[in-house]
Amino acid sequence: MSQIKEGDIEYHYQKYRENVEVKPDSALLYLAKAKKLNQQLEDENWNARIAYGMGYTHYIKNDFRTAHDYFKQAIRYANVAQDFNVLSKAYNQIGQIYAVENDVKNALVNYHKSLKISEGKEELNDNTIAVLSNLADLYILQSDTLSARNYYHQAQKIGERDDERKHLDIVYNNLAVSYMKTNKDSTEFYLNKSLQIQKENHSIYGQIMSQLNLVSTYLNFKSKDDYQKSFEYLEESLKLSKAIGNLEAEFFSYFYFGKYYEQAESNLQQALFYYNQANEVLRKGFKNDYAIELYKSLSRVHSKLGNYKEAYGFEKTQHKLQDSIFSVEKNKQFHEAQTKFDVERKNNQIQLLNKEKQIQKGQNQLIFTGSFLAIISLLILAIFYRKRMKYQETISVQEKLIFEKEIETTRTKNLLEGQNLERKRIATELHDGVGGRLSAIKIKMDQLNTTSIKDPELEECINQLQETAKEIRVISHELNENNRDKINFVHLLLQLVKDYRFYFTGEIHLNIFPESKFQEIDGVAKHYLYRTIQEILSNCLKYAEAENINIDCTFDTMYRIIVDDDGKGFDVEKVKKGMGISNLYKRVQSLNGSLFIDSAIGRGSTFIIEIPQDGKGNS
């Protein structure tokens, strides 16, 4: 009897999924029937899935308050049933609702709850991709396209690695939006990839939004050769949006039709007609931040037509709405919350690495214990005869180890001091010797290139010579430790990142939290940590072929610095034997700290440095 009922529930649930995008009211009816059947079955998994379906359908209908209540119900049921799929998706959708309502702080809280559940679980990769894309969307609203692209590329990497093609359409679409103001070719490339997937998946809503984004791209870059294609996309998108009854798609279809007639055809009356149609959609209850752009367009067209009273009215509405949406406080809340969640996410990764090390340690101890028990019976016979001898031998070994450790410490200290002396010598030679000669040559060439000669090629040579002299001075200051003694650790890191950005073609992201704690680092610790991070960055630029480097500096009970990149990675065991890696370990260990290196071919690299708060350099 229960199997028949469950089969009936499955049937109605599948009918809901078929209708939710195109006939949301029909989808609600199918869910209501499934819910009634499940009242007899009392299956918590079905309760969670049906409640989520109710929430998602109301979300499609733009009834966000009702959707929010159903998603909360779904979370309660999913917690009981341990249904992580529904749980992660419900938190993500609640984040979407807060994002639409411009409550970025609560949006971030729910996105990160969702990400915490799904990240690392392959069966939930579709949700991880969606959440990373939604986080990127929030950065787009903050006009931080670099951070947004970082999240989009994380989502793209997961989707392409695990062949989650059907979930990549939104990622490609949003990546395209991040390039929309700067690069037509990149925008068009990603939008066409997104459109192809949406047509394969019969995602009408997604198809509409990608087509409209292509129209926006052609208009933004004034691509006249693509205007006819734009008109065809607009006609098809408006027709499809009315067919599925989606207010958002209908709003954007009218809005971009207005932009098309204003810009491509210079037909202000037709532009005004379509802008007014978009405004009517807003009056039906649809809410979107793009209302600001619509009011701005209505004000502009009315002004061009001489309707100054109407133009002023729409401009006033635009500014009022803009003030309510954007504020310094909301921007501050966004960045404070995001910094907190980024730190938490990195700490979770560290805990995972520590657990793996503990498991490995436990396995080694188990092997050791087994071996010990196997030979204990033999050792017990000999131990009474060799007790005194062993005691003397143990003392000798301990003294030898202590002596060797003292020698190694002295050797490390002398090596580092020698390196510093050599750096100072080279810095002096570069500044006073090579730098002085270059300056003298430049002065002589200036004298030769008099107003009567003025050779352009000679002028270019003089300029290049001057730039070379500047670089020599920078390298000289970089090698000389005296300059760094006067600068606190935070400013040293900021300057280091700034210098390396000049040579790096990708992006370097630096997060320090809290800054006040890192400003306290001084003396030997400041020097060793700076050199360690500098060496890691230098190796990354030389060998990693990375697009992004992230440096996260955090403090809880100890200083923790994480440097990771998305480059080609390396074999840790092979590279450990090299002098560069050996120096990294020596510097960190001299501060009573520890260095973890996690890397593999094709998977990027992560360096984790942990230094105790009271760590003193052994020197």
C-alpha positions in Angstrom: 0.0 0.0 0.0 2.8 2.4 1.0 4.7 1.7 -2.3 1.6 2.7 -4.3 1.2 5.9 -2.4 4.9 6.7 -2.7 4.7 6.1 -6.5 1.7 8.5 -6.7 3.7 11.1 -4.7 6.6 10.7 -7.1 4.3 11.1 -10.1 2.8 14.4 -8.8 6.3 15.7 -7.8 7.7 15.0 -11.3 4.6 16.9 -12.8 5.5 19.8 -10.5 9.1 19.9 -11.9 7.8 19.8 -15.5 5.5 22.8 -14.9 7.2 25.0 -12.3 9.0 27.2 -14.9 6.2 27.6 -17.4 3.0 27.0 -15.4 3.7 27.7 -11.7 0.0 27.6 -10.7 -0.3 24.1 -12.1 2.9 23.1 -10.3 1.3 24.2 -7.0 -1.7 22.0 -7.6 0.5 18.9 -8.2 2.5 19.7 -5.0 -0.8 20.1 -3.0 -1.9 16.6 -4.2 1.6 15.1 -3.3 1.3 16.7 0.2 -2.1 15.3 0.8 -0.9 11.8 -0.1 2.1 12.1 2.2 -0.1 13.0 5.2 -0.9 9.3 5.3 2.7 8.1 4.5 4.3 10.6 7.0 7.7 10.5 5.2 10.0 13.4 6.4 12.0 13.3 3.2 8.9 13.9 1.1 7.8 16.7 3.6 11.1 18.4 3.0 11.0 18.1 -0.8 7.4 19.2 -1.1 7.9 22.2 1.2 11.0 23.2 -0.8 9.0 22.8 -4.0 6.2 25.1 -2.6 8.9 27.7 -1.7 10.6 27.5 -5.1 7.3 27.8 -7.0 6.3 30.9 -5.0 9.7 32.3 -5.6 9.2 31.9 -9.4 5.8 33.8 -8.9 7.8 36.6 -7.1 5.8 35.9 -3.9 8.9 36.1 -1.8 7.4 36.2 1.7 5.4 33.0 1.2 8.4 31.4 -0.5 10.5 32.3 2.6 8.1 30.6 5.0 8.0 27.4 2.9 11.8 27.3 2.7 12.0 27.6 6.5 9.5 24.7 6.7 11.8 22.7 4.3 14.8 23.3 6.5 13.0 22.0 9.6 11.9 18.8 7.8 15.3 18.4 6.1 17.1 18.6 9.5 15.0 15.8 10.9 15.4 13.7 7.7 19.1 14.6 7.3 18.4 15.6 3.7 21.4 17.7 2.9 20.3 18.3 -0.7 17.1 20.1 0.4 18.9 21.7 3.3 21.6 23.3 1.2 19.3 24.4 -1.5 16.7 26.0 0.9 19.4 28.1 2.6 20.6 29.2 -0.9 17.1 30.2 -2.0 16.5 32.2 1.3 19.8 34.0 0.5 18.4 34.7 -3.0 15.3 36.3 -1.4 17.4 38.5 0.9 19.6 39.5 -2.1 16.5 40.6 -4.1 15.3 42.6 -1.1 18.9 44.2 -0.9 19.6 42.8 2.5 23.2 41.7 1.7 24.1 40.8 5.3 21.4 38.2 5.7 22.0 37.0 2.1 25.6 36.3 2.9 24.7 34.5 6.1 22.4 32.1 4.3 24.7 31.6 1.3 27.5 30.6 3.6 25.2 28.2 5.5 24.4 26.6 2.2 28.0 26.5 1.1 29.1 24.9 4.4 26.7 22.0 3.8 27.4 21.3 0.2 31.1 22.2 -0.3 33.2 19.1 -0.6 30.2 16.8 -1.3 30.3 15.7 -5.0 26.6 14.8 -5.0 25.8 18.5 -4.1 28.2 20.1 -6.6 25.2 21.7 -8.4 24.3 23.7 -5.2 28.0 24.6 -4.6 28.2 26.0 -8.1 24.9 28.0 -7.6 26.0 29.5 -4.2 29.5 30.5 -5.5 27.7 32.2 -8.4 25.3 34.0 -6.1 28.2 35.2 -3.9 29.8 36.6 -7.0 26.6 38.4 -7.9 26.7 40.2 -4.6 30.3 41.4 -5.5 29.0 42.6 -8.9 26.4 44.7 -7.0 29.3 46.2 -5.0 31.1 47.0 -8.3 34.0 44.6 -7.3 34.3 42.6 -10.6 37.7 41.1 -9.7 36.4 39.4 -6.5 33.2 38.4 -8.4 35.2 36.7 -11.2 37.2 34.8 -8.6 34.0 33.2 -7.3 32.7 32.6 -10.8 35.9 30.9 -11.8 35.7 28.6 -8.7 32.2 27.6 -9.8 33.4 27.1 -13.4 36.3 24.9 -12.3 34.0 22.6 -10.3 31.5 22.4 -13.1 34.0 21.7 -15.9 36.0 19.3 -13.7 33.0 17.1 -12.7 31.2 17.4 -16.0 28.3 19.4 -14.3 27.5 20.9 -17.7 23.8 21.4 -17.0 24.6 23.7 -14.1 27.2 25.8 -15.9 24.8 28.0 -17.9 24.3 30.5 -15.0 28.0 30.6 -14.3 28.8 31.4 -18.0 26.0 33.9 -18.1 27.3 35.7 -15.0 30.9 35.6 -16.0 29.8 37.3 -19.2 28.1 40.0 -17.2 31.3 40.7 -15.3 33.0 41.5 -18.7 30.1 43.3 -20.2 31.5 46.8 -19.7 35.1 46.1 -20.8 35.4 43.2 -23.2 32.9 42.5 -26.0 34.6 39.2 -27.2 34.8 37.6 -23.7 31.2 38.6 -23.0 29.9 37.2 -26.3 31.9 34.0 -25.9 30.5 33.2 -22.4 26.9 34.2 -23.3 26.9 31.9 -26.4 28.2 29.0 -24.3 25.4 29.7 -21.7 22.7 30.0 -24.4 23.8 26.7 -26.0 23.4 24.8 -22.6 20.1 26.5 -21.9 18.6 25.4 -25.2 19.9 21.8 -24.7 18.2 21.8 -21.2 15.0 23.5 -22.5 15.5 26.3 -19.9 13.2 29.0 -21.4 13.9 31.5 -18.6 17.7 31.1 -18.9 17.5 31.3 -22.7 15.6 34.6 -22.4 18.1 36.2 -20.0 21.1 35.1 -22.1 19.6 36.5 -25.2 18.8 39.8 -23.5 22.4 40.0 -22.1 23.6 39.6 -25.7 21.4 42.4 -26.8 22.7 44.6 -23.9 26.3 43.7 -25.0 25.7 44.7 -28.7 24.1 48.0 -27.6 26.8 48.8 -25.0 29.6 48.3 -27.6 27.5 50.0 -30.4 28.0 46.9 -32.5 25.8 48.0 -35.5 26.5 44.8 -37.4 24.7 42.9 -34.6 21.6 45.2 -34.4 19.4 43.0 -36.6 20.3 40.0 -34.5 19.5 42.1 -31.4 16.0 42.8 -32.7 15.3 39.1 -33.4 16.5 38.2 -29.9 14.2 40.8 -28.4 11.1 39.6 -30.3 11.7 36.0 -29.3 12.4 36.9 -25.7 9.3 39.0 -25.3 7.2 36.2 -26.8 8.7 33.6 -24.6 8.4 35.7 -21.4 4.7 36.2 -21.9 4.2 32.5 -22.7 5.8 31.4 -19.4 4.3 34.3 -17.4 7.6 35.4 -15.9 7.5 39.0 -14.8 11.2 39.4 -14.5 11.8 38.2 -18.1 8.9 40.3 -19.3 10.4 43.4 -17.6 13.8 43.0 -19.1 12.4 42.3 -22.6 10.4 45.6 -22.5 13.4 47.5 -21.0 15.9 46.3 -23.7 13.3 46.9 -26.4 13.2 50.5 -25.2 17.0 50.7 -25.2 17.1 49.3 -28.7 14.7 51.8 -30.2 16.4 54.7 -28.3 20.0 53.8 -29.4 19.8 51.7 -32.5 16.8 53.3 -34.3 16.8 56.7 -32.6 13.0 56.3 -32.4 12.2 58.1 -29.0 8.4 57.5 -29.2 8.8 53.7 -29.6 11.5 53.7 -26.9 9.1 55.6 -24.6 6.3 53.1 -25.3 8.5 50.1 -24.3 9.9 51.8 -21.3 6.4 52.5 -20.1 5.5 48.8 -20.7 8.4 47.9 -18.4 7.1 50.4 -15.8 3.7 48.7 -15.9 5.4 45.4 -15.0 6.9 47.1 -11.9 3.4 48.3 -10.9 2.2 44.6 -11.0 4.5 44.0 -8.1 7.8 43.0 -9.7 10.8 44.3 -7.7 14.4 44.7 -9.1 17.3 47.0 -8.7 17.1 47.7 -12.4 14.1 49.9 -11.7 16.7 52.6 -11.1 18.0 52.2 -14.7 14.4 52.2 -16.0 13.6 55.5 -14.2 16.8 57.0 -15.5 15.9 56.0 -19.1 12.4 57.3 -18.7 13.7 60.6 -17.4 16.2 60.9 -20.3 13.7 60.1 -23.1 11.1 62.5 -21.6 13.8 65.2 -21.5 14.8 64.7 -25.1 11.1 64.9 -26.1 10.6 68.1 -24.2 8.4 66.6 -21.4 10.5 68.2 -18.6 7.9 67.8 -15.9 7.7 64.0 -16.5 11.5 63.9 -16.8 11.9 65.6 -13.4 9.4 63.3 -11.8 11.2 60.1 -12.9 14.6 61.5 -12.0 13.3 62.3 -8.5 11.9 58.7 -8.2 15.2 57.3 -9.4 17.3 59.2 -6.7 14.8 58.2 -4.0 15.1 54.5 -4.9 18.8 54.8 -5.3 19.3 56.2 -1.8 17.1 53.4 -0.3 19.1 50.7 -2.0 22.7 51.8 -1.7 24.3 53.1 1.5 27.7 53.2 3.1 26.5 51.1 6.1 25.2 48.3 3.9 28.5 48.3 2.0 30.4 48.1 5.3 28.1 45.2 6.5 28.7 43.3 3.3 32.5 43.5 3.6 32.7 42.8 7.3 30.4 39.7 6.9 32.3 38.4 3.9 35.7 38.8 5.6 34.3 36.8 8.6 33.0 34.0 6.4 36.2 33.9 4.3 38.3 33.5 7.5 35.9 30.8 8.7 36.1 28.9 5.4 40.0 29.0 5.4 40.0 27.8 9.1 37.8 24.8 8.1 40.3 23.9 5.4 43.1 24.0 8.0 41.1 21.8 10.4 40.6 19.3 7.6 44.3 19.2 7.0 45.0 18.7 10.7 42.5 15.9 10.9 44.2 14.2 8.0 47.6 14.5 9.7 46.1 13.1 13.0 44.7 10.1 11.0 48.1 9.5 9.5 49.8 9.8 12.9 47.3 7.3 14.3 48.0 4.8 11.6 51.8 5.1 12.2 51.2 4.6 15.9 49.1 1.5 15.2 51.9 0.0 13.1 54.5 0.8 15.7 52.4 -0.7 18.5 51.9 -4.0 16.5 55.7 -4.2 15.9 56.4 -3.5 19.5 54.1 -6.2 20.8 55.7 -8.7 18.4 59.2 -8.2 19.8 58.4 -7.4 23.4 58.7 -11.0 24.5 62.3 -11.2 23.2 63.3 -7.8 24.7 62.1 -8.7 28.2 64.6 -11.5 28.5 67.5 -9.2 27.6 66.4 -6.0 29.4 67.7 -7.0 32.8 71.2 -7.7 31.5 71.4 -4.6 29.4 69.6 -2.1 31.7 72.7 -0.3 32.8 74.3 -0.3 29.4 71.0 1.1 27.8 70.8 3.8 30.4 74.3 5.0 29.6 73.6 4.7 25.9 70.4 6.7 26.2 72.3 9.5 28.0 74.9 9.6 25.2 72.3 9.7 22.5 70.4 12.6 24.2 73.6 14.5 24.6 74.5 13.9 21.0 71.0 15.1 19.8 71.2 18.2 21.9 74.7 18.9 20.6 73.6 18.4 17.0 70.6 20.6 17.5 72.8 23.4 18.9 75.1 23.0 15.9 72.2 23.1 13.4 70.7 26.2 15.1 74.1 28.0 15.0 74.5 26.9 11.4 71.1 28.2 10.4 71.7 31.5 12.2 75.1 32.0 10.6 73.6 31.1 7.2 70.8 33.7 7.5 73.2 36.3 8.9 75.6 35.6 6.0 72.7 36.0 3.5 71.7 39.3 5.1 75.4 40.6 4.9 75.6 39.5 1.3 72.3 41.2 0.5 73.5 44.5 2.0 76.8 44.2 0.1 75.0 43.6 -3.2 72.5 46.4 -2.4 75.4 48.9 -1.8 77.2 47.8 -5.0 74.0 48.2 -7.0 73.1 51.6 -5.5 76.6 53.2 -5.4 78.3 51.3 -8.3 75.9 50.3 -11.0 73.2 52.9 -10.1 75.8 55.7 -10.0 77.3 54.7 -13.4 73.9 54.6 -15.0 73.1 58.1 -13.7 76.4 59.4 -15.1 75.7 57.8 -18.5 72.3 59.3 -18.6 73.6 62.8 -17.8 76.2 62.5 -20.6 73.6 61.3 -23.1 71.3 64.3 -22.1 74.2 66.6 -22.8 74.8 65.0 -26.2 71.1 65.1 -27.1 71.1 68.9 -27.3 68.2 71.0 -28.7 70.0 71.0 -32.0 70.1 67.2 -32.3 66.9 66.0 -30.6 67.1 62.4 -31.9 63.8 60.6 -31.0 65.6 57.2 -30.8 68.3 58.6 -28.5 65.5 60.2 -26.4 63.9 56.8 -26.1 67.2 55.3 -25.0 67.6 58.0 -22.4 64.1 57.2 -21.0 64.8 53.5 -20.9 68.1 54.1 -19.2 66.3 56.3 -16.6 63.7 53.5 -16.0 66.6 50.9 -15.6 68.2 53.2 -13.0 64.9 53.4 -11.1 64.6 49.6 -11.1 68.2 49.2 -9.8 67.3 51.6 -6.9 64.2 49.6 -6.1 66.1 46.3 -6.1 68.8 47.9 -3.9 66.2 49.1 -1.4 64.5 45.7 -1.5 67.7 43.9 -0.6 68.7 46.3 2.2 67.1 45.2 5.5 67.6 48.7 7.1 64.5 50.1 5.2 62.2 47.3 6.6 63.2 47.8 10.2 61.3 51.1 10.2 58.1 49.7 8.6 55.4 47.6 10.4 54.6 44.1 9.1 51.2 45.1 7.6 52.7 47.9 5.5 55.5 45.6 4.4 53.0 43.0 3.1 50.9 45.7 1.3 54.1 47.0 -0.4 55.2 43.4 -1.3 51.8 42.6 -2.9 51.9 46.0 -4.8 55.4 45.2 -6.1 54.5 41.7 -7.3 51.3 42.8 -9.0 53.5 44.8 -11.3 55.1 41.6 -12.6 52.1 39.2 -12.3 49.6 38.9 -15.1 46.8 37.5 -12.8 45.3 38.7 -9.6 46.8 38.8 -6.1 44.3 39.1 -3.2 45.4 40.1 0.3 43.2 39.8 3.4 44.5 40.7 6.9 42.2 40.3 9.9 42.7 41.8 12.4 45.3 44.3 11.1 46.1 45.6 14.6 47.4 42.1 15.7 49.7 41.8 12.7 51.1 45.3 13.3 52.5 43.9 16.5 54.9 41.5 14.7 58.4 42.8 15.0 62.1 42.0 15.1 63.2 38.5 13.9 59.6 37.3 13.4 58.8 40.2 11.1 62.0 39.6 9.0 61.5 35.8 8.8 57.8 35.9 8.0 58.3 38.6 5.3 61.1 36.6 3.7 59.0 33.4 3.8 56.0 35.0 2.1 58.3 36.7 -0.4 59.9 33.4 -1.3 56.5 31.7 -1.8 55.3 34.5 -4.0 58.5 34.5 -6.0 58.2 30.7 -6.6 54.5 31.1 -7.6 55.3 33.7 -10.2 58.2 31.7 -11.6 56.7 28.2 -11.8 53.0 28.0 -10.9 51.4 29.5 -14.1 48.5 30.7 -11.8 45.7 33.1 -12.5 44.9 33.9 -8.9 47.0 34.1 -5.7 45.3 34.5 -2.3 47.1 35.6 0.8 44.9 35.3 4.0 46.4 36.5 7.4 44.3 35.6 10.4 44.7 35.4 14.2 42.8 33.4 16.8 45.2 31.8 19.3 48.1 32.0 16.9 49.2 33.8 13.8 48.1 31.9 10.7 49.1 32.9 7.1 47.7 31.0 4.1 49.0 31.5 0.6 47.2 29.5 -2.1 47.1 29.6 -5.9 45.2 28.0 -8.7 48.3 27.1 -10.7 49.6 23.8 -12.0 50.8 22.5 -8.6 53.8 20.3 -7.9 54.9 17.1 -6.2 55.6 18.1 -2.6 57.9 15.2 -1.8 60.2 15.9 -4.7 60.4 19.7 -4.2 61.0 19.3 -0.4 64.6 18.3 -1.2 65.3 21.7 -2.8 67.1 24.6 -1.0 64.2 27.1 -1.4 61.7 24.9 0.4 64.3 23.9 3.0 64.9 27.6 3.8 61.1 28.1 4.2 61.0 25.3 6.8 64.0 26.6 8.6 62.7 30.1 9.0 59.3 29.0 10.3 60.8 26.4 12.7 63.1 29.1 14.1 60.0 30.9 15.2 58.7 27.8 17.0 56.1 27.6 14.2 55.0 25.0 11.7 54.7 25.0 7.9 52.1 22.8 6.0 52.4 22.4 2.2 49.4 20.9 0.3 49.8 20.5 -3.5 49.4 18.1 -6.3 50.0 18.2 -10.1 47.1 20.1 -11.7 45.5 21.1 -8.4 47.2 24.3 -7.3 49.2 24.8 -4.1 48.5 25.9 -0.5 51.1 27.0 2.0 49.9 27.3 5.7 52.2 29.0 8.2 51.3 28.8 11.9 53.3 30.9 14.4 52.5 31.1 18.2 51.7 34.5 19.6 54.7 34.4 21.9 57.0 32.7 19.3 60.5 33.9 19.7 63.2 33.5 17.0 65.8 31.0 18.0 68.4 33.5 16.9 
